[in-house]
C-alpha cells in the first residue's frame, strides 16, 4: 500500500533552490485561475457600467411630472434645449447643478436652492466671469470677478450685483490698483490707490469713486507729499485760505521755496506745484551761502522765530505744465474756445494785458531751465538764498505788450492762462489756477 505524501525527488517541482510539492502546486494554480476569472468578469461589468450613460429623466419645464420629482434630472425649454442638469427637489432646482442658456452654453455651475443661485461660477459667452456667493441669483457676499482674458479684475465683497465692502481691484497687468472700501461699485470709505509700480499714490478717504476727506498723496518714490484735506481727487488747498501759513506748510510733506516781491510772499512746493501767498511779512536771517557763484558769501533763510501761525494765507496758486486735457493738442484761440464751449466752460480773453505778480510767482516757481522766456519780461531778479528768490519790479516790455490771458470756469474752479500771443504753443509759464482771494481774513488774524 502506497503511503500519502512525497516519496522522493520526483514528487517535487524544482525551481532554483526551492522545492514545491507537485499536488500542492497544482491546487494553487487552479485556485489562482478561478480568482482571475471571477475578478476579470466583475471588472468588465464595472467598466461597461461606467461607460454607459446615466438614464437621467428629462422633463419639459412646464411638465406636471416635474412638480413631484426629486432626484437627478434634466429640464428642457419649449424648444427642446436642455437648460438645466443636476439635482431636483419637488420640481425645483436644488443642490448641485449646471444651468445653460438658449444656445446651450453654460451660464452657471454650482449650488442652487429653489431655482436660485447660491454659490458657484457664473459664465458669459462661455467664459468664466465670477466665482463666489449669490443672493437671488445675483452676486452678493464674497467673490471674485474675472476679465475676459481670465485675469482677476476684483476680489472681495458684493451686494446686489455690485462691489460692496472691503475689496481689491486689479490692473490689467495683474498689479493692485486699489484696496479698501467699496460702496455701490465705487471707491467709498478708506482705501489706497497704487501706481503701476506698486507704490501707493494716495491713501485715505474716498467719496463716490474719488479721493475726498482726509488723506495722503505720495510721490514717485513713495514719499509723502501732502497730508490733509482732500476734495474732488486733489488736495483741498481752498481749505487753507484765511487760515495760517503754518497749517498750510504742515500739510506739505516736502520742503518749500520762498518767493518775495513787493508786499507779497509765496511759499512754493515744486513737488505739488502749489504756492501759498501771504501779505504778512516774514523775517529772514543771513547764513553762509551754499549756491555756487554767490558773490556775498552769504545766503538768506526764513528766521526760525518767524511766527508762521500768525501769518494768513490770502491766495493760493496751482501750477501745471500745459493746458488741461480738454485743450491738449489745440494751438489756436478759436480751437481752444470751441473746446471750452463744448465742455460747458465760460471763457474770456483779455488782450494786451500785462502779467501781474501772480504770474511772476508762477513763472519763477518753475524749474530754472524753463525761465528763459520770463527774463524778457522781468530781469530784476536775484537769488537771495537756498530757498529764497526775490524780484522787485514788473517793467513794461515789447513782448509783454502782446500778452493775452485766458480765464475760464470748469468744475467750479477758475483757470487762468497767460500767452505771448493767440497761440497756445507760446504758453510761457504754465497754467495758473487761482482758486480765490481770502475775503475777509481769517477770524482772529490781523493784517
Secondary structure, DSSP 8 states (H G I E B T S, - for coil): ---SS--SGGGEEEETTEEEEHHHHHHHHHHHHHHHHHHHHHHHHHHHHHHS----EEEETT-HHHHT--EEEEEE-TTS-EEEEEEEETTEEEEEEEEE-TTS-EEEEEEEETTEEEEEEEEETTEEEEEEEEETTEEEEEEEEE-TTS-EEEEEEEETTEEEEEEEEE-TTSSEEEEEEEETTEEEEEEEEE-TTS-EEEEEEEETTEEEEEEEEE-TTS-EEEEEEEETTEE-GGGGTTSBHHHHHHHB-S--EEEEETTEEEEEETTTTEEEEESS---EEEEE--STT-TTSEEEEE-TT--GGGSB--EEEEEESS--GGGTT--SHHHHHHHHHHTT--EEEEES----HHHHHHHHHS-GGG-TTGGGT---EEEEETTEEEE------TTGGG-EEEEEEETTEEEEEEESSS-GGGB-S-EEEEEEE--S--TT---
